[in-house]
Amino acid sequence: MEIVIFIAGVILGAIVAFFWMGNKNKTNDDLLSKSHQAVEERKNAAKENILEHIKEKGTVNNDDVESLLGVSDATATRYLQELEQEGKIIQEGETRGVVYRIKIGSVI
């Protein structure tokens, strides 16, 4: 009789653990999704700040974006490249003295 109770306890424990782990993974997935969404929202806000700066000043360069947003050179470059790929800004120049302007005809 004791062995039957022991086996029933093991089976019940395994069932509880299975469902608990399934809910835990769902919770982790929800948290990860919310985290990705928050990062995307911050990135979009940063890019909007860049566009507003260009509207006010006429142009922007990488150093301006670094100072404006308090980000690294790589992050500033990535934001500018994304805005260019989205067709919102255009790059003028190739190496030194590169600036970005609002692309004529772009809807911002």
C-alpha positions as a printed Julia matrix, in Angstrom:
108×3 Matrix{Float64}:
  0.0    0.0     0.0
  2.85   2.38    0.83
  4.39   1.82   -2.6
  1.12   2.74   -4.33
  0.93   5.98   -2.34
  4.58   6.7    -3.15
  4.05   6.11   -6.91
  0.86   8.22   -6.89
  2.81  11.04   -5.18
  5.59  10.86   -7.76
  3.1   10.95  -10.63
  1.16  13.83   -9.07
  4.44  15.71   -8.47
  5.48  15.2   -12.09
  2.12  16.51  -13.34
  2.32  19.6   -11.13
  5.92  20.26  -12.22
  4.97  19.87  -15.89
  2.19  22.46  -15.68
  4.24  24.81  -13.51
  7.12  24.79  -16.02
  4.72  25.41  -18.89
  3.3   28.49  -17.16
  6.78  29.68  -16.25
  7.88  29.54  -19.91
  4.78  31.46  -20.93
  5.57  34.12  -18.33
  9.16  34.36  -19.57
  7.94  34.68  -23.16
  5.57  37.47  -22.11
  8.37  39.31  -20.31
 10.7   38.92  -23.29
  8.02  40.21  -25.64
  7.39  43.24  -23.41
 11.11  43.89  -23.2
 11.49  43.82  -27.0
  8.5   46.13  -27.33
 10.0   48.62  -24.85
 13.33  48.62  -26.72
 11.54  49.21  -30.02
  9.55  52.09  -28.52
 12.73  53.73  -27.17
 14.43  53.32  -30.55
 11.47  54.86  -32.38
 11.4   57.77  -29.94
 15.13  58.33  -30.49
 14.67  58.34  -34.25
 11.81  60.84  -33.92
 14.13  63.07  -31.87
 16.68  62.89  -34.68
 14.06  63.87  -37.24
 12.91  66.8   -35.08
 16.52  67.95  -34.73
 17.0   67.84  -38.5
 13.77  69.82  -39.01
 15.05  72.51  -36.61
 18.67  72.66  -37.76
 18.45  71.54  -41.39
 21.1   68.83  -41.08
 22.52  66.44  -38.55
 25.75  64.46  -38.33
 26.77  61.45  -36.31
 28.34  63.55  -33.53
 25.12  65.56  -33.21
 23.12  62.37  -32.72
 25.58  61.07  -30.13
 25.26  64.29  -28.13
 21.51  64.65  -28.63
 20.68  61.15  -27.46
 23.66  60.29  -25.27
 24.43  57.19  -27.32
 27.55  55.58  -28.72
 28.96  56.21  -32.18
 27.72  52.79  -33.32
 24.18  53.42  -32.07
 24.07  56.87  -33.69
 25.25  55.34  -36.97
 22.64  52.57  -36.76
 19.79  55.04  -36.14
 20.88  57.2   -39.06
 21.19  54.16  -41.34
 17.73  52.96  -40.34
 16.2   56.36  -41.04
 17.95  56.4   -44.41
 16.7   52.89  -45.24
 13.18  53.96  -44.24
 13.45  56.74  -46.83
 13.11  59.55  -44.3
 16.57  61.1   -44.62
 19.36  61.22  -47.16
 23.1   61.16  -46.62
 25.24  63.88  -48.15
 28.91  63.07  -48.43
 30.79  59.82  -48.21
 33.5   60.07  -45.54
 34.4   63.18  -43.6
 31.79  65.86  -43.24
 28.85  63.53  -43.81
 25.52  65.13  -42.95
 21.93  63.95  -43.19
 18.92  65.92  -44.37
 15.22  65.24  -44.57
 14.52  63.48  -47.84
 12.41  65.67  -50.11
  9.02  64.1   -50.58
  9.25  61.85  -47.54
  6.24  61.76  -45.26
  7.31  62.45  -41.7
